[in-house]
């Protein structure tokens, strides 16, 4: 619980990210504002992800079949009890002040339904020029568009639990753009804010095509 009495639940959906999950979790526990709880929702990984999660004092939710990020995020939220839901993908390592800065945005903007962060311009590990290019592109594209935006992205961002409950969670029938679809169901009185004060280093792929 932070100094304002707000309980922050960090929700980490994961599927076969043993390479980055440990670093992701360590960064979560190194936040300047300590989370109230950390939930890893593992989407039926076939690597050692679950063993990695068990090395940390988090709650591990184990989905019995692979159902996609929407289902994993919903399962993580269902296992949580916090006032604010901070979503971070398992291939992202948060800056130490990410949670604190997200809470500040939500406090200063009561109509903000979601505060979204941006990727650092440095990749998490750096696997060649293609990954460096993609990371820089994502960083500058997001930073240039900081402010009120229309699209919802949940790779790293915070939402009041009351808003999530009002919308009704992610549509589990959607496996690719579930976060964008979520935004189309936000009531009109809310808006989404993109900020460069909430930052995470991303482990991007080192190729252009799938």
PLY file of the C-alpha trace (Angstrom):
ply
format ascii 1.0
element vertex 210
property float x
property float y
property float z
element edge 209
property int vertex1
property int vertex2
end_header
0.00 0.00 0.00
1.41 3.41 -0.89
1.35 6.57 1.21
-2.14 7.49 0.06
-3.63 4.17 1.13
-4.11 2.97 -2.47
-3.62 -0.76 -2.95
-1.87 -1.53 -6.23
-2.24 -4.98 -7.77
0.34 -5.73 -10.44
-0.99 -8.14 -13.06
1.54 -9.96 -15.25
0.17 -12.18 -18.04
2.78 -14.69 -19.18
3.27 -17.33 -21.82
6.70 -18.93 -22.37
8.71 -15.90 -21.24
11.21 -17.65 -18.96
13.94 -15.46 -20.46
12.48 -12.19 -19.18
9.98 -13.05 -16.43
12.55 -13.02 -13.63
13.81 -9.55 -14.58
10.21 -8.34 -14.95
9.33 -9.55 -11.45
12.50 -8.19 -9.87
11.73 -4.74 -11.27
8.21 -4.96 -9.87
9.54 -5.65 -6.39
12.12 -2.86 -6.76
9.47 -0.14 -7.28
9.69 3.03 -5.19
6.02 2.41 -4.37
5.69 -1.18 -3.25
2.79 -3.10 -4.78
0.11 -4.44 -2.48
0.21 -7.73 -4.39
1.71 -9.22 -7.54
-0.17 -11.72 -9.68
1.46 -13.78 -12.43
-1.22 -15.29 -14.66
0.58 -18.03 -16.56
-1.18 -18.97 -19.81
-0.17 -22.64 -19.86
3.54 -22.10 -20.49
5.61 -25.06 -21.69
8.95 -23.60 -20.58
10.17 -22.98 -17.01
8.16 -19.78 -16.51
6.21 -21.15 -13.56
9.41 -22.18 -11.78
10.73 -18.64 -12.31
7.56 -17.15 -10.81
7.79 -19.42 -7.77
11.13 -17.83 -6.85
9.26 -14.62 -5.99
6.60 -13.90 -3.33
3.90 -13.45 -5.97
0.62 -15.24 -6.50
0.86 -17.66 -9.43
-2.37 -18.33 -11.31
-1.97 -21.34 -13.60
-4.32 -21.54 -16.58
-4.80 -25.20 -17.58
-4.96 -24.46 -21.31
-3.55 -21.71 -23.48
-6.31 -19.15 -23.86
-4.56 -15.90 -24.81
-3.62 -12.65 -23.12
-7.23 -11.55 -22.57
-8.01 -14.64 -20.51
-4.71 -14.42 -18.63
-5.30 -10.80 -17.70
-8.86 -11.54 -16.61
-7.64 -14.44 -14.47
-5.02 -12.22 -12.90
-7.57 -9.56 -12.06
-9.96 -12.17 -10.62
-7.21 -13.28 -8.22
-6.43 -9.72 -7.11
-7.98 -7.38 -4.56
-6.30 -4.01 -5.18
-7.86 -0.62 -5.90
-5.62 0.02 -8.92
-4.65 -2.60 -11.48
-1.20 -2.12 -12.97
-0.75 -4.34 -16.02
2.74 -5.15 -17.26
3.70 -7.73 -19.86
6.27 -10.32 -18.81
8.80 -9.15 -21.42
8.98 -5.64 -19.92
11.17 -4.39 -17.07
9.71 -1.33 -15.37
11.70 1.73 -14.36
11.77 2.00 -10.54
9.32 4.93 -10.46
6.79 3.54 -12.96
4.09 2.66 -10.44
4.54 5.89 -8.47
4.26 8.00 -11.61
1.20 6.13 -12.85
-0.55 6.72 -9.54
0.28 10.41 -9.72
-1.36 10.69 -13.14
-4.48 8.92 -11.89
-4.63 11.16 -8.81
-4.30 14.34 -10.85
-6.84 13.29 -13.51
-9.99 11.73 -12.00
-11.54 11.06 -15.42
-8.54 9.06 -16.63
-9.59 5.44 -17.10
-6.14 4.21 -18.11
-2.67 5.68 -17.89
-0.35 4.06 -20.42
3.42 4.11 -20.33
6.01 4.03 -23.09
8.96 1.82 -23.95
12.44 2.97 -23.05
14.60 3.71 -26.08
16.98 0.97 -24.95
15.88 -2.64 -25.53
15.93 -4.92 -22.51
18.76 -7.09 -23.79
19.58 -5.91 -27.30
19.82 -8.60 -29.97
20.98 -6.77 -33.04
20.16 -3.73 -35.13
16.59 -4.80 -36.01
15.55 -4.98 -32.37
17.29 -1.66 -31.68
15.44 -0.05 -34.59
12.06 -1.41 -33.51
12.60 -0.32 -29.92
13.59 3.21 -30.94
10.58 3.43 -33.27
8.19 2.39 -30.49
9.80 4.76 -28.01
9.66 7.89 -30.16
6.24 7.07 -31.63
4.71 6.75 -28.18
6.56 9.69 -26.66
5.55 11.96 -29.55
1.89 11.11 -28.91
1.96 11.65 -25.14
-1.26 13.16 -23.82
-4.89 12.13 -24.22
-5.17 9.32 -26.79
-7.93 7.15 -28.21
-6.27 3.73 -28.28
-5.92 1.50 -25.21
-2.73 -0.55 -24.81
-2.11 -2.69 -21.74
1.56 -3.67 -22.13
2.33 -1.32 -19.22
-0.37 0.78 -17.69
-2.64 1.36 -14.71
-6.41 1.40 -14.41
-8.72 1.91 -11.43
-10.36 -1.37 -10.58
-13.78 0.29 -10.63
-13.31 1.14 -14.31
-12.22 -2.39 -15.18
-15.26 -3.82 -13.40
-17.55 -1.34 -15.13
-16.28 -2.32 -18.58
-16.46 -6.00 -17.69
-12.93 -7.19 -18.42
-11.28 -8.33 -21.64
-13.17 -10.15 -24.37
-11.61 -13.62 -24.24
-12.80 -14.41 -27.77
-10.19 -11.93 -29.05
-6.59 -13.19 -29.02
-4.68 -10.48 -30.90
-5.96 -6.94 -30.24
-7.79 -7.58 -26.99
-6.49 -4.37 -25.42
-7.70 -2.22 -28.33
-11.11 -3.90 -28.25
-11.32 -3.20 -24.52
-11.02 0.52 -25.27
-13.98 0.51 -27.63
-16.18 -0.40 -24.65
-15.02 2.40 -22.35
-17.88 4.74 -21.36
-17.64 8.12 -23.08
-17.05 10.03 -19.83
-13.56 8.51 -19.50
-10.38 9.19 -21.40
-7.01 7.50 -21.79
-3.71 9.22 -21.11
-0.32 8.24 -22.56
2.64 9.47 -20.50
6.40 9.37 -20.85
6.79 9.31 -17.05
5.87 5.60 -16.93
8.65 3.70 -18.69
9.68 0.09 -19.22
12.46 -1.62 -21.16
11.00 -4.07 -23.69
12.49 -7.28 -25.06
11.36 -6.93 -28.68
11.83 -9.49 -31.43
14.92 -9.16 -33.64
13.15 -9.63 -36.97
10.68 -7.66 -39.07
8.37 -10.52 -40.03
6.70 -13.14 -37.79
0 1
1 2
2 3
3 4
4 5
5 6
6 7
7 8
8 9
9 10
10 11
11 12
12 13
13 14
14 15
15 16
16 17
17 18
18 19
19 20
20 21
21 22
22 23
23 24
24 25
25 26
26 27
27 28
28 29
29 30
30 31
31 32
32 33
33 34
34 35
35 36
36 37
37 38
38 39
39 40
40 41
41 42
42 43
43 44
44 45
45 46
46 47
47 48
48 49
49 50
50 51
51 52
52 53
53 54
54 55
55 56
56 57
57 58
58 59
59 60
60 61
61 62
62 63
63 64
64 65
65 66
66 67
67 68
68 69
69 70
70 71
71 72
72 73
73 74
74 75
75 76
76 77
77 78
78 79
79 80
80 81
81 82
82 83
83 84
84 85
85 86
86 87
87 88
88 89
89 90
90 91
91 92
92 93
93 94
94 95
95 96
96 97
97 98
98 99
99 100
100 101
101 102
102 103
103 104
104 105
105 106
106 107
107 108
108 109
109 110
110 111
111 112
112 113
113 114
114 115
115 116
116 117
117 118
118 119
119 120
120 121
121 122
122 123
123 124
124 125
125 126
126 127
127 128
128 129
129 130
130 131
131 132
132 133
133 134
134 135
135 136
136 137
137 138
138 139
139 140
140 141
141 142
142 143
143 144
144 145
145 146
146 147
147 148
148 149
149 150
150 151
151 152
152 153
153 154
154 155
155 156
156 157
157 158
158 159
159 160
160 161
161 162
162 163
163 164
164 165
165 166
166 167
167 168
168 169
169 170
170 171
171 172
172 173
173 174
174 175
175 176
176 177
177 178
178 179
179 180
180 181
181 182
182 183
183 184
184 185
185 186
186 187
187 188
188 189
189 190
190 191
191 192
192 193
193 194
194 195
195 196
196 197
197 198
198 199
199 200
200 201
201 202
202 203
203 204
204 205
205 206
206 207
207 208
208 209
